[in-house]
Amino acid sequence: MANFTGLAAARHVVLEKAGWDVERNGLFGAPPITVVVGDEVHVCLLKVLSMLGLGRERVVRVAVDGQGRMRADRIPDLQGPAIVCAQAGNVNTGAFDPIAEIVEKIRKTDNIWLHVDGAFGLWAAASPNRAHLADGIRQADSMATDAHKWLNVPYDSGLVFVRDAGALVAAMSASAAYLTESGKREPFHYVPELSRRARGVEIWAARKSLGKKGLADLIETNCRQATRIAEGLKAAGFAILNDVALNQVLVSFGDAETADRVIRRVQDDGTCWCGGTTWQGKRAMRISVSSWKTTDEDIARSLDAILRMAKGEGL
Ligand SMILES: Cc1ncc(COP(=O)(O)O)c(C=O)c1O
């Protein structure tokens, strides 16, 4: 919903600049919008594009590097109306698209909107040691993140930041005549729903109790713990498929069948939970460290459990 809302604002603005009122007239007969995504775009964003009538498959997919980062030099020369969707935090590797390079590449194009899907990765910007990963993000027109991921509040706490408040309201506003204005900020002019629970309370409480430093420490601790687990696996002879720059670790246990058996054993053992994924053609186990509750001792126990489960496979 956060990505949906940001991209609805994008759709409004790029079409308005092309002389089209999409909220009033829909997309029938509208000027075409070029939508650009990296080849490693999260499936959620494609779903959002389909919900907005922009099409999952009609997108321009830009080649990525070995970490899944969009290659800015591969973005074609664009003409507006256009929307570029960058990613801050690949779900497998944790890698960020090079947002500053993307900005540089598209800067001179008229009528182009830059949206960033930062579902979990954007939280890295709260840590002084990791903020450089998101260089250029301040140039984005909209960005989305999930407080239910690294801030550890309950589902479903998506957040969207839209630079131009007018664009957000134009895309989301219920008819002004629907309910009389109280003169205060009315939430239903900023989000898809008219009625919804006060999701902001938990986010406010978590932010308040952690403070700026607490949040930075949470991010740093989890990233350090991910590095620790990757080092332990590597020392035991397993291949780590990603650069561990954030909280994600991809470990290979060899062929796909063996990997799936080890993953199942790790899950059945229950010391920790890790899922399976396929990264650039290789089956792997994905370790994500993102809980405020995870201690260094948990990491040591988890590493030990994973190694035991892999050894049980004769590895
Ligand atoms: C980059 C990215 N975008 C979007 C999502 C979807 O988030 P949600 O499950 O909160 O809709 C995820 C989930 O992992 C993600 O990693």
PDBQT file of the ligand as one rigid body, heavy atoms in Angstrom, charges set to zero:
ROOT
HETATM    1  C1  LIG A 401      11.994  -4.605  -1.469  1.00  0.00    +0.000 C 
HETATM    2  C2  LIG A 401      10.638  -5.041  -0.969  1.00  0.00    +0.000 A 
HETATM    3  N1  LIG A 401       9.529  -4.432  -1.422  1.00  0.00    +0.000 NA
HETATM    4  C3  LIG A 401       8.313  -4.780  -0.991  1.00  0.00    +0.000 A 
HETATM    5  C4  LIG A 401       8.124  -5.794  -0.073  1.00  0.00    +0.000 A 
HETATM    6  C5  LIG A 401       6.727  -6.174   0.343  1.00  0.00    +0.000 C 
HETATM    7  O1  LIG A 401       6.468  -5.758   1.615  1.00  0.00    +0.000 OA
HETATM    8  P1  LIG A 401       5.078  -6.185   2.344  1.00  0.00    +0.000 P 
HETATM    9  O2  LIG A 401       5.169  -7.651   2.548  1.00  0.00    +0.000 OA
HETATM   10  O3  LIG A 401       5.108  -5.418   3.606  1.00  0.00    +0.000 OA
HETATM   11  O4  LIG A 401       3.968  -5.790   1.442  1.00  0.00    +0.000 OA
HETATM   12  C6  LIG A 401       9.242  -6.457   0.426  1.00  0.00    +0.000 A 
HETATM   13  C7  LIG A 401       9.091  -7.563   1.399  1.00  0.00    +0.000 C 
HETATM   14  O5  LIG A 401      10.020  -8.242   1.746  1.00  0.00    +0.000 OA
HETATM   15  C8  LIG A 401      10.531  -6.067  -0.016  1.00  0.00    +0.000 A 
HETATM   16  O6  LIG A 401      11.644  -6.669   0.444  1.00  0.00    +0.000 OA
ENDROOT
TORSDOF 0
